[in-house]
Amino acid sequence: MEISKILNNNVAVVMENNEEKIVMGRGICFKKKTGDTVEANQIDKVFYLENPEASKRFKELVVDISLEYLQIGEEIMNEARLSLGKSLNDGIYISMVDHIYTAVERAKENILVKNALLWDIQRFYKEEYAIGKKSLEIIEKKTGVLLPNDEAGFIALHIVNGQLDDDVHDMYKITKIMQEIENIVRYHFKIEFNEESAYYYRFITHLKFFAQRLLEDKKQNQQEDDLLDVVQTKYANAYKCVEKIAMYIKKQYNYELYDEEKLYLTIHIHRVVYLGNRH
């Protein structure tokens, strides 16, 4: 592979079959210059980022960050893929490595950032939070710095983001909207949720995709739906709760809930409250 740009001693931009790729390996650019070749056996990791913006961000990032942080990110990504059994988009590798590097540098100066949504992240994304906790061990082993659990929560959000189709979602904002709606339901019915129930899992999943649509301002096609009238009568208390949610969302986010959204939200709330809390 021919080097088209050296980013640092361990990372280079190369051309292969007329495609630009980013390659990583300890000391692969030592005593090398543009136009020289890199042997395949020297390369630990190859990135091919189709998104030009993601590629640009990665090139800017690696100039300032040592190889150990890139390796930490790779190890966490592998841990996440193995634990979840899912693919993750490479775009979140960049933002996660950047976050970890910044968090470690802050911690060295005794500056710790609180994660206001930590409790909710632990409940909404249990598997991802477990990976976040494992990540703290990986980071400590590589850097000697033990980050607080708040950072396990932030890493979990990166991993949740990596399971989505692209790299544009702000999982912190999505989680905050989920928390706000869940709190309205909790206070309306004066209950605590059974977080082990399948109904709770479905409710939370629905809220996640609803919050995504809200932030992207993607309104679903409005259809005349007589079913809402039926549900409104059959699940009257759940529908009253949805009306509270609709008012809150309109006030806070200037987003109007469509009838179809109200319909599904009413059904999910009825199920999580009346069926999910059966013991």
Secondary structure, DSSP 8 states (H G I E B T S, - for coil): -EEEEEEETTEEEEEETTEEEEEE-TTTTTT--TT-B--GGG-SEEE---SHHHHHHHHHHHHHS-HHHHHHHHHHHHHHHHHHTS---THHHHHHHHHHHHHHHHHHTT-----TTHHHHHHHTHHHHHHHHHHHHHHHHHHS----HHHHHHHHHHHHHHTSSSS---HHHHHHHHHHHHHHHHHHHT----TTSHHHHHHHHHHHHHHHHHHHT--------THHHHHHHHTHHHHHHHHHHHHHHHHHH-----HHHHHHHHHHHHIIIIITT--
